[in-house]
């Protein structure tokens, strides 16, 4: 199978499907080819690469891991797939690691060139893009929690995600429903209630009369 030209591959990427011929050619002229060896990291969770990576051939795994080194595979990328776009849109570190499963050739597009494809930062379209990226990041985080954490860890992480900082104190201002929490963490209401009671008995959290929750000590999520 012959290798796709830079322009042909750019045209196959959904992010660039609406580009004019001139824009697509400009992007195709800006990318550089890079080869990744088997097992080599393309991007690393928690870090920034400031680039978009488009697979020409080969195969790569998208995975996330916890502090114990346990991993869960989120996706397998093949020819025409891409990675790194979320970080380029919202400026945040990568939510997962991408590792070449076999020798893999990629096109690499730097942030400045990628930015030419984005709408102006003040437009509604850009705000929608950022909102979609935020939802994708939350989905990745939820998959990671379900795969790598026990119920205790999933409850703790959810509480931290729900909390806001108030002068150094983390607080969940609305009532925390055990039933809703159970649906989020994928456990029974009874199990969630036991975990919450254990956290309260240990003085880690404190539930107020109005149902709000104060997180008094550092919650362990792993």
C-alpha positions as CSV (number, residue, x, y, z in Angstrom):
1,X,0.0,0.0,0.0
2,X,1.5,3.3,-1.0
3,X,2.0,6.0,1.5
4,X,-0.5,8.9,1.4
5,X,0.8,12.3,0.5
6,X,0.7,15.0,3.2
7,X,-2.1,16.7,1.5
8,X,-4.1,13.5,1.0
9,X,-3.8,12.7,4.7
10,X,-4.7,16.2,5.8
11,X,-7.9,15.9,3.8
12,X,-8.8,12.7,5.6
13,X,-8.5,14.3,9.1
14,X,-12.0,15.5,10.3
15,X,-10.4,18.5,12.0
16,X,-9.2,19.8,8.6
17,X,-12.1,18.5,6.4
18,X,-13.6,22.0,5.9
19,X,-10.3,23.7,4.9
20,X,-10.0,25.5,1.5
21,X,-7.5,24.1,-1.0
22,X,-5.1,26.9,-0.1
23,X,-5.4,26.3,3.7
24,X,-5.0,22.5,3.3
25,X,-1.9,23.0,1.2
26,X,-0.4,25.4,3.7
27,X,-0.9,22.9,6.5
28,X,0.5,20.1,4.3
29,X,3.5,22.2,3.6
30,X,4.0,22.9,7.4
31,X,4.0,19.3,8.7
32,X,7.2,17.3,9.2
33,X,7.5,13.5,9.1
34,X,8.7,11.7,12.2
35,X,9.3,8.0,12.9
36,X,8.6,6.5,16.3
37,X,10.1,3.2,17.3
38,X,8.1,0.4,18.9
39,X,7.5,1.4,22.5
40,X,8.5,5.0,22.1
41,X,6.2,7.7,23.6
42,X,4.5,10.1,21.2
43,X,3.0,12.2,24.0
44,X,3.0,11.7,27.8
45,X,0.2,12.1,30.2
46,X,0.5,15.3,32.2
47,X,2.9,17.0,29.8
48,X,2.6,19.3,26.9
49,X,4.0,18.7,23.4
50,X,2.5,21.7,21.6
51,X,1.9,19.7,18.4
52,X,-0.6,17.6,16.5
53,X,0.4,14.1,15.5
54,X,-1.2,12.4,12.5
55,X,-0.5,8.7,11.8
56,X,0.7,7.8,8.4
57,X,1.2,4.1,9.1
58,X,1.8,1.8,12.0
59,X,-0.2,1.7,15.2
60,X,-0.2,3.5,18.6
61,X,-2.0,3.0,21.9
62,X,-3.7,5.7,23.9
63,X,-3.5,4.8,27.6
64,X,-3.6,6.2,31.1
65,X,-2.0,5.0,34.3
66,X,-2.1,5.5,38.0
67,X,0.7,6.1,40.5
68,X,1.2,2.3,40.8
69,X,1.9,2.0,37.1
70,X,-1.3,0.2,36.3
71,X,-2.5,1.0,32.8
72,X,-5.8,1.0,30.9
73,X,-6.0,1.3,27.1
74,X,-8.4,4.1,26.0
75,X,-8.0,3.6,22.2
76,X,-5.8,2.2,19.5
77,X,-4.8,4.6,16.7
78,X,-4.1,3.6,13.1
79,X,-3.4,5.3,9.8
80,X,-5.3,8.6,9.4
81,X,-5.9,9.0,13.2
82,X,-4.5,11.9,15.1
83,X,-3.7,12.9,18.7
84,X,-2.8,16.1,20.6
85,X,-5.6,18.3,19.4
86,X,-7.2,18.7,22.8
87,X,-4.1,20.2,24.3
88,X,-3.7,22.5,21.4
89,X,-7.2,23.8,21.8
90,X,-7.3,24.3,25.5
91,X,-3.6,24.7,26.3
92,X,-3.8,22.0,29.0
93,X,-1.4,19.0,29.4
94,X,-2.2,15.7,27.7
95,X,-4.9,13.7,29.5
96,X,-3.3,10.4,28.3
97,X,-0.1,8.9,27.1
98,X,0.3,7.7,23.5
99,X,2.9,5.0,22.8
100,X,3.8,3.5,19.5
101,X,2.8,-0.2,19.4
102,X,4.9,-0.9,16.4
103,X,7.2,1.3,14.2
104,X,5.0,4.2,13.3
105,X,5.4,7.1,10.9
106,X,3.6,10.4,11.7
107,X,3.1,13.9,10.4
108,X,3.8,16.5,13.1
109,X,2.1,19.9,13.0
110,X,3.3,22.6,15.4
111,X,0.9,24.8,17.5
112,X,1.4,27.9,15.4
113,X,0.4,26.1,12.2
114,X,-2.4,24.3,13.9
115,X,-3.8,27.7,15.2
116,X,-4.4,28.8,11.6
117,X,-7.2,26.3,11.4
118,X,-9.0,27.5,14.5
119,X,-11.6,30.2,14.7
120,X,-10.8,33.4,16.6
121,X,-10.6,32.9,20.3
122,X,-13.5,35.2,21.0
123,X,-16.0,33.4,18.7
124,X,-18.8,31.1,19.7
125,X,-17.3,28.3,17.6
126,X,-14.1,28.4,19.7
127,X,-16.0,28.4,22.9
128,X,-17.9,25.3,21.7
129,X,-14.6,23.7,20.8
130,X,-13.2,24.3,24.3
131,X,-16.4,23.0,25.8
132,X,-16.2,19.8,23.8
133,X,-12.6,19.3,24.8
134,X,-13.5,19.7,28.5
135,X,-16.2,17.0,28.1
136,X,-13.7,14.7,26.4
137,X,-11.2,15.2,29.2
138,X,-13.9,14.4,31.8
139,X,-14.8,11.3,29.9
140,X,-11.2,10.1,29.9
141,X,-10.9,10.8,33.6
142,X,-14.1,8.8,34.2
143,X,-12.9,5.8,32.2
144,X,-9.6,5.9,34.1
145,X,-11.4,6.0,37.4
146,X,-13.7,3.1,36.6
147,X,-10.7,1.0,35.3
148,X,-8.0,1.8,37.9
149,X,-9.7,2.8,41.1
150,X,-11.7,0.9,43.7
151,X,-15.0,2.4,44.9
152,X,-13.3,4.3,47.7
153,X,-10.9,6.0,45.2
154,X,-13.7,6.7,42.7
155,X,-15.8,8.4,45.5
156,X,-12.8,10.4,46.7
157,X,-12.0,11.6,43.2
158,X,-15.6,12.5,42.4
159,X,-15.8,14.5,45.6
160,X,-12.7,16.4,44.7
161,X,-14.0,17.1,41.2
162,X,-17.2,18.5,42.6
163,X,-15.5,20.7,45.2
164,X,-14.5,24.3,44.8
165,X,-11.9,26.2,46.7
166,X,-13.1,28.8,49.2
167,X,-10.1,30.6,50.8
168,X,-8.1,27.4,51.1
169,X,-11.0,25.2,52.1
170,X,-12.5,22.8,49.6
171,X,-16.3,22.7,49.7
172,X,-19.2,21.2,47.8
173,X,-21.9,23.8,48.2
174,X,-24.9,21.7,47.0
175,X,-26.3,18.6,48.6
176,X,-24.4,15.4,47.6
177,X,-26.9,12.8,46.6
178,X,-25.7,9.2,47.4
179,X,-27.9,7.9,44.6
180,X,-26.4,10.3,42.0
181,X,-22.9,9.6,43.3
182,X,-23.5,5.9,42.9
183,X,-24.5,6.4,39.2
184,X,-21.3,8.5,38.6
185,X,-18.9,6.0,40.2
186,X,-20.5,2.8,39.0
187,X,-21.4,1.4,42.5
188,X,-24.4,0.7,44.6
189,X,-26.0,3.4,46.7
190,X,-25.3,1.3,49.8
191,X,-21.6,1.0,49.0
192,X,-21.3,4.8,48.4
193,X,-23.1,5.5,51.7
194,X,-20.6,3.2,53.5
195,X,-17.6,5.0,51.9
196,X,-19.1,8.4,52.7
197,X,-19.8,7.4,56.3
198,X,-16.3,6.1,56.7
199,X,-14.9,9.4,55.4
200,X,-17.1,11.3,57.9
201,X,-16.1,9.0,60.8
202,X,-12.5,9.6,60.1
203,X,-13.0,13.4,59.9
204,X,-11.9,13.6,56.3
205,X,-15.2,15.2,55.2
206,X,-17.9,17.0,57.1
207,X,-21.5,17.1,55.9
208,X,-23.4,20.3,56.9
209,X,-27.1,20.6,57.8
210,X,-27.9,22.0,54.4
211,X,-26.3,19.0,52.7
212,X,-23.1,20.7,51.6
213,X,-19.8,18.9,52.2
214,X,-16.5,20.3,53.5
215,X,-13.4,18.4,52.7
216,X,-11.2,18.8,55.8
217,X,-8.2,16.6,54.9
218,X,-6.5,15.4,51.8
219,X,-8.5,12.7,50.1
220,X,-6.5,9.7,48.8
221,X,-7.7,8.7,45.3
222,X,-5.3,5.8,44.5
